[in-house]
Amino acid sequence: MSEIDPHLLIVDDDERIRELLKKFLMRNGFLVTSARDAAHARRILSGLDFDMIVMDVMMPGEDGMSLTRAIRETSMTPILLLTAKGETEDRIQGLEAGADDYLPKPFEPKELLLRINAILRRMPEVKEADTVPKVLHLGAIRYDIDRGEMWQGEDIVRLTATENQLMKIFAATPGEPVSRNKLVEDLGRDRDQAQERAVDVQITRLRRKIEADPKQPRYLQTVRGAGYMLAPD
């Protein structure tokens, strides 16, 4: 089983640039979702977590700086800002807003790719605890409940905040189904069908990280009429 490809959110009001970036990044091994403006991005982010956000600064309505500040209030997802402005003061402003990096337009796609990979490599990996933790075993995967860490052999499996929260919810009652409504509630989301579908998407992503065959899940099972259940070894 290989780790899931990083999932990027591209936010840019220029449709041509959005599509070019999406195609280029997908060719280079990323999962990519795109948003046409800050409002669209907010709706997507309300239901999904991403490994990284690549965002234009100059957009109609709410600009990228403002959205970056808002995201930083609740999330540490890496953010790379794109802008036509390249002055030092503007770069500093972007970093102060909470961005991880800043790339002025026009830029070479290869440079964008190098920046993205560099930022993802900088994501911290926490060392294992010296004491014996409480661990769930899911085949080749083990999940440290106390530390909120997932490992495959000696390699840590990166979890988004939502994926980790889901694991903690399931780990609290292993072998017992948890309804979609309960998952939405425990994740702190409003109860509606859109949020239930968002939970289904997160479950799919999580399965791709823990299952040898995500289409026939062994450990994160669907219980018809009852929800989802974590069934560790």
Number of C-alpha atoms within 10 A of each C-alpha: 12 11 12 17 14 15 18 23 23 25 27 26 19 12 13 10 13 19 14 11 20 20 13 15 20 15 10 10 12 16 17 20 17 22 20 16 23 24 15 12 20 15 11 17 14 12 17 17 21 20 20 21 25 24 31 26 26 18 18 12 9 13 16 26 21 13 19 25 16 14 17 15 9 8 13 15 17 22 25 24 24 25 20 13 16 14 9 9 10 14 20 14 13 25 18 13 18 22 26 20 19 25 20 16 12 11 12 8 13 11 11 18 14 10 17 21 12 12 15 13 10 10 12 8 12 9 8 14 10 6 6 8 13 11 17 18 15 19 14 12 19 21 25 20 17 11 13 14 20 23 17 18 10 7 10 18 20 19 19 19 16 18 20 18 16 19 23 17 17 20 20 11 13 16 16 16 20 19 17 20 18 14 21 20 14 12 15 9 15 13 14 10 12 11 21 21 14 17 23 14 14 19 20 15 17 21 22 19 23 27 20 18 12 18 10 12 16 19 20 24 18 18 13 8 9 12 16 21 20 23 20 18 10
